Amino acid sequence: MAAEWTNWAGDQRCLPARIETPSGRAELIEAVARATAEGLTVRAVGHGHSFTDVACTGGVLLDMRRLSRVLDVDREAGLVKVESGIGLRPLNETIWGHGLALENLGDIDKQTISGAVSTGTHGTGSRFRNFSSQVEALELVLADGTLHEVSAADPDQLRAARIAMGSLGVIATVTLRTIPSFSIRRLDSPLPLDETLSRLDDLADGSDHFEFYAFPHTRTALLRQSERTDEEPRPRNPVTRFANDVVAENWVMGGIARLGRSFPRRIPALARFVSERVGRTTTLDRSYRVYASQRRIRFTEMEYAIPRRHAREAVSAVLDAAEHADPGVGFPIEVRFVAGDDSMLSPAYERDTTYVAVHQYRGMAWESYFRAVEEIMDPLGGRPHWGKRHFQTAETLAERYPEWEDFKRTRELLDPEASFRNEYLDRVLG
Ligand SMILES: Cc1cc2nc3c(=O)[nH]c(=O)nc-3n(C[C@H](O)[C@H](O)[C@H](O)COP(=O)(O)OP(=O)(O)OC[C@H]3O[C@@H](n4cnc5c(N)ncnc54)[C@H](O)[C@@H]3O)c2cc1C
């Protein structure tokens, strides 16, 4: 029976012809071949943590989460092969047991590996590239059920397949390059926003991982500076951790977001209240535990990748847009830095990049604010995060990706009948 599918934020819904949950490679191949033989399109979905309709379909939706085994760990080479639906948290925990870790991570670890890779998920750190750069090989199930290996043997195809939003086929396995496990020491501390912006390059390059949150209606930034270290992890006890991360980051923010939704005019005062209470905290723990936090309040998000040299003007303009938004915005703006990479559809393609993210609480109007932010990003050559809201189309995007036509050729070769298309891909890829 047809069942509705909804994303994490609860604001993207679709009614697939059916939802299947393959638990092994043979079942996956069979599911894809059966769907296309019936003339149905196919989309794979991971944990549904994208804010766009990128995974939606009226065809067959393959929920990949039962394909979750670690298949091979080559500690010497640092190569780890996994089934594509494994969650980042279990993946990190398993490879930690082998003395290995992923080079970098985003700010949660709920995603599947294939979902994270497919939309160009990133963390922060001006020397580190986004997630998909760690992919050494992929096995793709093509529309007719053929299993197709993508690897460095065809480097251009690999650069196309690393970030493809499921448009080339269904990823069955992913081989990742990992590095020896390491700890992270993180310092969170407030700094006046003007000082943060004037010292931005030094701050971005002065830590292994640097990011900051800028609170609209205040002149305060919360800085997050992390160093990689060989020191033994000193995890906080679970109660302190729960109090700080879950209560402070989610329930307090959630409470404020809800108050802001009911009393939008109070948002500036609420933002000042929160920013004045931001203190200094340090954390020293396993890398993957420090990178990821828990997000219990639901929101929607837009994020743009811009050349790093435009970071200051972009942040100032976005803050101005947030302060003039109607309804108001209680969420801070999140600013991160990554190194350029060479995946054809990477938002950080061949440029040192600053990511600027804006959020709105679930149930509050977001569109006019996000459109205002997009107008700031367009003249700066902004490229949207593929899993976060934006209003671009293939026409507006093509010129922002120097290898756009090469990607299209790869898609025509691997999926000539467009069996993996959906409305989102029609809009953004044409
Ligand atoms: C609270 C929260 C925090 C976030 N933090 C960050 C962050 O720090 N950095 C960042 O960059 N992003 C972040 N994101 C965005 C998120 O990382 C991406 O949207 C990611 O794609 C979600 O992974 P998923 O497993 O949920 O994939 P889904 O959203 O389920 O799918 C994403 C895409 O991958 C495709 N796909 C999934 N599995 C396969 C497969 N096996 N084969 C082919 N295609 C497949 C889907 O078709 C779809 O196109 C965050 C999102 C949320 C909700």
The ligand as a Tripos MOL2 file, in Angstrom:
@<TRIPOS>MOLECULE
LIG
   53    58     1     0     0
SMALL
NO_CHARGES

@<TRIPOS>ATOM
      1 C1         19.8650   18.9320   11.7550 C.3       1 LIG1
      2 C2         20.6530   18.8910   10.4720 C.ar      1 LIG1
      3 C3         22.0020   19.2170   10.4830 C.ar      1 LIG1
      4 C4         22.7500   19.2020    9.2910 C.ar      1 LIG1
      5 N1         24.0620   19.5450    9.3390 N.ar      1 LIG1
      6 C5         24.7880   19.6000    8.1840 C.ar      1 LIG1
      7 C6         26.1590   19.9790    8.1860 C.ar      1 LIG1
      8 O1         26.7700   20.2010    9.2370 O.2       1 LIG1
      9 N2         26.7850   20.0880    6.9900 N.ar      1 LIG1
     10 C7         26.1480   19.8530    5.7950 C.ar      1 LIG1
     11 O2         26.7600   20.0010    4.7410 O.2       1 LIG1
     12 N3         24.8690   19.4370    5.7730 N.ar      1 LIG1
     13 C8         24.1850   19.3090    6.9260 C.ar      1 LIG1
     14 N4         22.8720   18.8840    6.8840 N.ar      1 LIG1
     15 C9         22.3230   18.4280    5.5980 C.3       1 LIG1
     16 C10        22.5450   16.9140    5.4150 C.3       1 LIG1
     17 O3         23.8640   16.5430    5.7090 O.3       1 LIG1
     18 C11        22.2940   16.5100    3.9630 C.3       1 LIG1
     19 O4         21.0290   16.9490    3.5420 O.3       1 LIG1
     20 C12        22.4220   15.0070    3.7390 C.3       1 LIG1
     21 O5         22.2640   14.7560    2.3670 O.3       1 LIG1
     22 C13        21.4090   14.2030    4.5450 C.3       1 LIG1
     23 O6         21.7530   12.8270    4.5560 O.3       1 LIG1
     24 P1         20.5890   11.7330    4.5540 P.3       1 LIG1
     25 O7         21.1710   10.3920    4.8100 O.co2     1 LIG1
     26 O8         19.4980   12.1670    5.4360 O.co2     1 LIG1
     27 O9         20.1740   11.8220    3.0170 O.3       1 LIG1
     28 P2         18.7290   12.1090    2.3760 P.3       1 LIG1
     29 O10        18.3010   13.4760    2.7180 O.co2     1 LIG1
     30 O11        17.8370   10.9920    2.6970 O.co2     1 LIG1
     31 O12        19.1130   12.0650    0.8200 O.3       1 LIG1
     32 C14        19.9340   13.0570    0.2690 C.3       1 LIG1
     33 C15        20.2140   12.7500   -1.2000 C.3       1 LIG1
     34 O13        21.0320   11.5910   -1.2860 O.3       1 LIG1
     35 C16        20.4330   10.6620   -2.1790 C.3       1 LIG1
     36 N5         20.7760    9.3290   -1.7130 N.ar      1 LIG1
     37 C17        20.7010    8.8420   -0.4490 C.ar      1 LIG1
     38 N6         21.1320    7.5720   -0.4350 N.ar      1 LIG1
     39 C18        21.4770    7.2530   -1.6860 C.ar      1 LIG1
     40 C19        21.9920    6.0870   -2.3140 C.ar      1 LIG1
     41 N7         22.2570    4.9750   -1.6250 N.pl3     1 LIG1
     42 N8         22.2420    6.1240   -3.6490 N.ar      1 LIG1
     43 C20        21.9900    7.2400   -4.3650 C.ar      1 LIG1
     44 N9         21.5100    8.3600   -3.8200 N.ar      1 LIG1
     45 C21        21.2550    8.3780   -2.5140 C.ar      1 LIG1
     46 C22        18.9560   10.9450   -2.1130 C.3       1 LIG1
     47 O14        18.2830   10.4970   -3.2890 O.3       1 LIG1
     48 C23        18.9820   12.4590   -2.0390 C.3       1 LIG1
     49 O15        19.1970   12.9690   -3.3270 O.3       1 LIG1
     50 C24        22.1180   18.8490    8.0560 C.ar      1 LIG1
     51 C25        20.7560   18.5050    8.0470 C.ar      1 LIG1
     52 C26        20.0360   18.5110    9.2460 C.ar      1 LIG1
     53 C27        18.5800   18.1340    9.2230 C.3       1 LIG1
@<TRIPOS>BOND
     1     1     2 1
     2     2     3 ar
     3     2    52 ar
     4     3     4 ar
     5     4     5 ar
     6     4    50 ar
     7     5     6 ar
     8     6     7 ar
     9     6    13 1
    10     7     8 2
    11     7     9 ar
    12     9    10 ar
    13    10    11 2
    14    10    12 ar
    15    12    13 ar
    16    13    14 ar
    17    14    15 1
    18    14    50 ar
    19    15    16 1
    20    16    17 1
    21    16    18 1
    22    18    19 1
    23    18    20 1
    24    20    21 1
    25    20    22 1
    26    22    23 1
    27    23    24 1
    28    24    25 2
    29    24    26 1
    30    24    27 1
    31    27    28 1
    32    28    29 2
    33    28    30 1
    34    28    31 1
    35    31    32 1
    36    32    33 1
    37    33    34 1
    38    33    48 1
    39    34    35 1
    40    35    36 1
    41    35    46 1
    42    36    37 ar
    43    36    45 ar
    44    37    38 ar
    45    38    39 ar
    46    39    40 ar
    47    39    45 ar
    48    40    41 1
    49    40    42 ar
    50    42    43 ar
    51    43    44 ar
    52    44    45 ar
    53    46    47 1
    54    46    48 1
    55    48    49 1
    56    50    51 ar
    57    51    52 ar
    58    52    53 1
@<TRIPOS>SUBSTRUCTURE
     1 LIG1         1 GROUP 0 **** ****
